[in-house]
């Protein structure tokens, strides 16, 4: 009777197109069909161990296979799984498999349980292998990109530290130069030399304040225009001993690039100094000064400094005032901007005339197109 059953099982195995085996829970092969012999070679012959066909490069494969077979022996339903085995050509082949309990173990222990194990390599397995390979390649690419990202982030942090250190050292150097100029101004007896040294000192102080802002700001690409103006104006007032009530400031919170911030500070220092010094008539009380920084269309901006003084013709200006205006014009040209002097609000209306006492006021305008 047992022989007849064994022959029937063997006949069913031969009828299956895929590799199929009858195995015991420990992996010992009881029967195998021709498809299994063709795909797995002599290792699939009855009496051998299926775990012996597990690839040597993955020692855990055999343990996983035995665990899977134990689960199949304890279940009345077919269990799906996956296994990697060494083929007839020695190459590792990955199979999808289905294991089902064929015969339970004998109660007296005379016979172990037998399982029907069907191996399904086919096209589906090849697609699975391709997908698994693509997933591995994708994971490797993700790891490489993360590594590159980490390297770039480290380089960016190092660059930020170096730029901050550069601004810090420039600020300290400028501070030292300002101190040396101040000492030289105090030591000289010449009034003209004192005036020249004071102007240079004020200009370097303006540049130093910009670098202080660049060093202290979170952004390393520029500074806010309103903060720049509101930091420089009180410093110029203090340096000249001018009344703060004379000055009114209107500044938009625009972003001023690094390459514009320092020239803009020098321009503002020069125009505001001129307005505070000359913004009143001969013997008259000091007039008001207005500073305005406004955004323009097309990512540009405009700086205007206006006073209530007598006004002036730039072509007729003499002395240090003319040299200061030349500096403003040169800096504006260097940055692709424009500089002009026009009639101020104090001269608007019919009652005011350029030749009458009380003056017309002056409005100095520097315009930068497309520099934000």
Wavefront OBJ file of the C-alpha trace (Angstrom):
o trace
v 0.000 0.000 0.000
v 2.837 2.357 0.894
v 4.567 1.544 -2.377
v 1.441 2.341 -4.363
v 1.136 5.726 -2.581
v 4.793 6.474 -3.222
v 4.364 5.672 -6.914
v 1.331 7.941 -7.118
v 3.201 10.824 -5.575
v 6.124 10.261 -7.958
v 3.727 10.306 -10.912
v 2.245 13.612 -9.749
v 5.730 15.106 -9.372
v 6.676 14.068 -12.917
v 3.530 15.782 -14.226
v 4.512 19.138 -12.688
v 6.435 21.415 -15.095
v 8.259 23.294 -12.347
v 10.904 21.790 -10.046
v 9.113 19.952 -7.238
v 10.388 17.845 -4.342
v 9.070 15.852 -1.433
v 11.206 16.721 1.586
v 11.236 16.194 5.323
v 11.248 19.173 7.744
v 15.042 18.973 8.140
v 15.474 19.337 4.338
v 16.202 15.684 3.490
v 14.989 14.959 -0.044
v 12.621 11.967 -0.397
v 11.513 12.384 -4.021
v 12.211 14.860 -6.825
v 10.912 15.305 -10.347
v 12.936 15.582 -13.573
v 12.499 19.382 -13.625
v 14.209 19.600 -10.219
v 17.069 17.370 -11.404
v 17.519 19.483 -14.538
v 17.487 22.776 -12.634
v 19.374 21.795 -9.480
v 21.562 18.947 -10.722
v 22.658 15.914 -8.706
v 22.112 17.759 -5.464
v 18.348 17.302 -5.876
v 18.567 13.485 -5.912
v 16.637 11.557 -3.221
v 18.648 11.063 -0.063
v 20.432 14.392 -0.280
v 19.864 17.509 1.810
v 18.155 20.480 0.233
v 20.040 22.776 2.623
v 23.300 21.555 1.031
v 22.271 23.453 -2.115
v 22.133 26.776 -0.246
v 24.827 29.215 -1.496
v 27.987 29.392 0.579
v 28.111 33.202 0.486
v 25.002 33.465 2.669
v 25.319 31.110 5.673
v 21.938 32.215 7.015
v 20.069 30.845 3.968
v 20.097 27.265 5.287
v 18.707 28.301 8.665
v 15.953 30.313 7.013
v 15.064 27.345 4.779
v 14.776 24.968 7.759
v 12.594 27.500 9.593
v 10.331 27.765 6.541
v 10.043 23.939 6.261
v 9.162 23.672 9.968
v 6.379 26.187 9.449
v 5.062 24.234 6.470
v 5.045 21.037 8.558
v 2.826 22.717 11.144
v 0.308 24.203 8.701
v -2.555 22.577 6.805
v -2.444 25.321 4.123
v 0.249 25.899 1.523
v 2.694 28.593 2.644
v 4.439 30.884 0.143
v 8.113 31.635 0.577
v 11.385 32.354 -1.168
v 14.655 30.445 -1.259
v 18.040 30.754 -2.928
v 19.625 27.496 -4.145
v 22.699 26.545 -6.149
v 21.694 25.451 -9.664
v 23.116 22.730 -11.851
v 25.587 25.212 -13.332
v 26.761 26.328 -9.880
v 25.056 29.742 -10.101
v 22.712 30.882 -7.351
v 19.056 30.871 -8.390
v 16.308 32.549 -6.408
v 12.961 30.774 -6.353
v 9.528 31.655 -5.185
v 8.253 28.532 -3.504
v 5.094 26.977 -2.123
v 5.320 24.405 0.667
v 2.449 22.183 1.817
v 2.150 19.311 4.275
v 1.849 16.114 2.218
v 1.916 13.486 5.010
v 1.990 14.172 8.736
v 4.496 12.423 10.969
v 3.526 8.957 12.288
v 2.262 9.062 15.884
v 4.736 6.349 16.888
v 7.637 8.283 15.406
v 8.355 5.702 12.738
v 7.955 8.227 9.931
v 8.671 11.927 9.786
v 6.360 14.436 8.146
v 6.689 14.895 4.416
v 6.246 18.151 2.567
v 5.585 18.983 -1.077
v 7.852 21.831 -2.095
v 7.231 23.480 -5.465
v 9.890 25.846 -6.832
v 8.698 28.565 -9.201
v 11.634 30.244 -10.962
v 9.862 31.217 -14.251
v 9.452 34.738 -15.587
v 7.982 36.011 -12.350
v 11.159 35.063 -10.520
v 13.294 36.830 -13.087
v 11.177 39.939 -12.683
v 11.579 39.651 -8.919
v 15.347 39.326 -9.289
v 15.451 42.342 -11.588
v 13.355 44.375 -9.156
v 15.545 43.299 -6.246
v 18.674 44.303 -8.168
v 17.164 47.665 -9.050
v 16.247 48.217 -5.411
v 19.795 47.417 -4.353
v 21.165 49.825 -6.967
v 18.704 52.489 -5.853
v 19.718 52.060 -2.215
v 23.381 52.287 -3.189
v 22.687 55.478 -5.170
v 20.764 56.958 -2.227
v 23.673 56.166 0.101
v 26.119 57.782 -2.320
v 23.957 60.879 -2.686
v 23.652 61.170 1.074
v 27.422 60.893 1.357
v 27.902 63.614 -1.266
v 25.282 65.775 0.454
v 27.078 65.378 3.778
v 30.395 66.357 2.139
v 28.793 69.417 0.527
v 27.124 70.449 3.783
v 30.461 70.177 5.596
v 32.128 72.250 2.878
v 29.344 74.857 3.088
v 29.640 75.088 6.855
v 33.417 75.451 6.531
v 32.953 78.195 3.914
v 30.512 80.054 6.164
v 32.971 79.879 9.044
v 35.799 81.148 6.817
v 33.697 84.014 5.434
v 32.605 85.038 8.930
v 36.202 84.896 10.107
v 37.237 87.022 7.110
v 34.634 89.699 7.887
v 35.634 89.594 11.545
v 39.315 90.110 10.751
v 38.585 92.875 8.242
v 36.427 94.618 10.857
v 39.213 94.372 13.430
v 41.799 95.647 10.948
v 39.596 98.595 10.009
v 39.002 99.337 13.674
v 42.752 99.401 14.215
v 43.246 101.725 11.237
v 40.526 104.062 12.504
v 42.314 104.200 15.850
v 45.634 104.998 14.157
v 44.024 107.755 12.082
v 42.373 109.179 15.177
v 45.707 109.254 16.974
v 47.376 110.921 13.965
v 44.563 113.505 13.781
v 44.991 114.376 17.433
v 48.773 114.697 17.098
v 48.849 116.929 14.022
v 48.768 120.707 14.381
v 47.560 121.426 10.835
v 43.843 122.187 10.564
v 43.768 120.944 6.957
v 45.491 117.705 7.912
v 43.041 117.232 10.793
v 40.109 117.671 8.403
v 41.515 115.210 5.858
v 42.316 112.607 8.509
v 38.855 113.023 10.003
v 37.211 112.395 6.623
v 39.277 109.248 6.035
v 38.530 108.110 9.577
v 34.785 108.528 9.007
v 34.931 106.623 5.725
v 36.814 103.700 7.234
v 34.378 103.686 10.151
v 31.501 103.351 7.686
v 33.208 100.403 5.969
v 33.907 98.814 9.363
v 30.251 99.043 10.353
v 29.247 97.218 7.181
v 31.674 94.403 7.927
v 30.362 94.295 11.488
v 26.869 93.785 10.085
v 28.065 91.132 7.631
v 29.855 89.327 10.458
v 26.839 89.465 12.767
v 24.071 88.697 10.267
v 22.824 85.161 9.625
v 23.048 85.733 5.849
v 26.442 85.927 4.163
v 25.162 87.236 0.822
v 24.015 90.705 1.868
v 22.521 93.017 4.485
v 19.149 94.683 4.907
v 19.157 98.208 3.545
v 17.069 99.705 6.344
v 19.384 98.283 8.996
v 22.447 99.553 7.122
v 21.058 103.100 6.848
v 19.824 103.204 10.444
v 23.209 102.004 11.714
v 25.305 104.498 9.717
v 23.262 107.681 10.127
v 23.594 107.986 13.946
v 27.340 107.308 13.654
v 27.774 110.204 11.179
v 25.707 112.471 13.442
v 27.898 111.624 16.426
v 31.106 112.112 14.461
v 30.026 115.599 13.364
v 28.406 116.534 16.672
v 25.134 117.252 14.804
v 21.708 117.440 16.440
v 19.836 114.148 15.844
v 16.613 116.158 15.494
v 17.881 117.461 12.166
v 17.729 114.030 10.568
v 14.758 111.979 9.380
v 15.231 108.525 7.841
v 12.925 106.484 5.628
v 14.432 103.169 4.544
v 12.825 100.108 2.970
v 13.852 96.613 4.169
v 15.474 95.684 0.859
v 18.320 93.195 0.491
v 21.609 94.878 -0.413
v 24.218 92.467 -1.884
v 27.682 92.259 -0.322
v 29.386 93.846 -3.320
v 27.077 96.872 -3.039
v 26.899 97.218 0.757
v 30.381 98.724 1.282
v 30.193 101.258 -1.609
v 26.664 102.179 -0.506
v 27.937 102.843 3.032
v 30.680 105.116 1.667
v 28.174 106.942 -0.543
v 25.747 107.472 2.336
v 28.569 108.637 4.619
v 29.712 111.178 2.026
v 26.289 112.539 1.097
v 25.078 112.754 4.695
v 28.290 114.459 5.830
v 27.946 117.053 3.061
v 24.264 117.639 3.858
v 24.906 118.101 7.586
v 27.854 120.425 6.971
v 26.379 122.541 4.185
v 22.620 122.158 4.641
v 22.017 125.690 5.905
v 22.457 129.199 4.611
v 25.349 131.538 5.504
v 25.000 132.341 9.189
v 21.583 130.646 9.295
v 20.448 127.886 11.623
v 21.148 124.256 10.612
v 18.433 122.902 8.375
v 16.812 119.506 8.247
v 18.259 116.519 6.410
v 16.220 113.659 4.970
v 17.574 110.238 3.980
v 15.452 107.876 1.915
v 16.237 104.373 0.653
v 13.518 102.990 -1.606
v 13.065 99.971 -3.850
v 12.617 100.445 -7.593
v 10.985 98.223 -10.138
v 13.221 95.639 -11.767
v 15.106 94.780 -8.561
v 16.782 98.182 -8.274
v 16.895 100.740 -5.478
v 17.499 104.432 -4.931
v 19.274 106.351 -2.169
v 18.398 110.032 -1.774
v 19.861 112.542 0.701
v 18.107 115.922 0.816
v 18.832 119.063 2.836
v 17.230 122.466 3.402
v 20.356 124.448 2.546
v 21.051 126.907 -0.265
v 21.533 124.229 -2.873
v 24.537 124.036 -5.170
v 25.692 123.316 -8.671
v 27.961 120.202 -8.690
v 30.064 121.782 -11.423
v 30.703 124.798 -9.225
v 31.460 122.892 -5.994
v 35.004 123.351 -4.709
v 37.297 121.869 -2.088
v 36.666 118.700 -0.192
v 32.976 118.804 -1.008
v 33.795 118.446 -4.694
v 36.195 115.579 -3.976
v 33.530 113.841 -1.906
v 30.990 114.168 -4.715
v 33.608 112.808 -7.102
v 33.993 109.788 -4.844
v 30.208 109.276 -4.863
v 30.041 109.575 -8.625
v 32.946 107.154 -9.090
v 31.460 104.547 -6.745
v 28.067 104.797 -8.429
v 29.647 104.390 -11.869
v 31.704 101.429 -10.639
v 28.500 99.610 -9.661
v 26.665 100.492 -12.863
v 24.525 103.136 -11.144
v 23.909 106.830 -11.673
v 24.332 109.956 -9.553
v 22.578 113.292 -9.927
v 22.006 116.460 -7.915
v 18.590 118.086 -8.197
v 16.503 120.740 -6.528
v 15.204 119.744 -3.105
v 11.738 120.102 -1.649
v 12.802 123.313 0.098
v 12.989 124.953 -3.314
v 9.664 123.741 -4.694
v 7.014 126.372 -5.331
v 6.984 129.867 -6.817
v 8.229 131.635 -3.701
v 11.599 129.969 -3.710
v 14.181 130.887 -6.257
v 17.764 129.789 -6.621
v 18.982 133.302 -6.329
v 16.927 134.350 -3.309
v 18.068 134.176 0.285
v 16.927 131.008 1.974
v 18.031 128.843 -0.929
v 16.386 125.972 -2.660
v 17.872 122.949 -0.929
v 19.723 120.099 -2.617
v 18.699 116.542 -3.269
v 21.469 114.060 -4.117
v 20.217 110.838 -5.685
v 22.124 107.611 -6.355
v 20.219 105.001 -8.312
v 21.150 101.358 -8.882
v 19.158 99.406 -11.459
v 18.792 95.656 -11.053
v 21.185 95.228 -8.107
v 18.986 93.317 -5.632
l 1 2 3 4 5 6 7 8 9 10 11 12 13 14 15 16 17 18 19 20 21 22 23 24 25 26 27 28 29 30 31 32 33 34 35 36 37 38 39 40 41 42 43 44 45 46 47 48 49 50 51 52 53 54 55 56 57 58 59 60 61 62 63 64 65 66 67 68 69 70 71 72 73 74 75 76 77 78 79 80 81 82 83 84 85 86 87 88 89 90 91 92 93 94 95 96 97 98 99 100 101 102 103 104 105 106 107 108 109 110 111 112 113 114 115 116 117 118 119 120 121 122 123 124 125 126 127 128 129 130 131 132 133 134 135 136 137 138 139 140 141 142 143 144 145 146 147 148 149 150 151 152 153 154 155 156 157 158 159 160 161 162 163 164 165 166 167 168 169 170 171 172 173 174 175 176 177 178 179 180 181 182 183 184 185 186 187 188 189 190 191 192 193 194 195 196 197 198 199 200 201 202 203 204 205 206 207 208 209 210 211 212 213 214 215 216 217 218 219 220 221 222 223 224 225 226 227 228 229 230 231 232 233 234 235 236 237 238 239 240 241 242 243 244 245 246 247 248 249 250 251 252 253 254 255 256 257 258 259 260 261 262 263 264 265 266 267 268 269 270 271 272 273 274 275 276 277 278 279 280 281 282 283 284 285 286 287 288 289 290 291 292 293 294 295 296 297 298 299 300 301 302 303 304 305 306 307 308 309 310 311 312 313 314 315 316 317 318 319 320 321 322 323 324 325 326 327 328 329 330 331 332 333 334 335 336 337 338 339 340 341 342 343 344 345 346 347 348 349 350 351 352 353 354 355 356 357 358 359 360 361 362 363 364 365 366 367 368 369 370 371 372
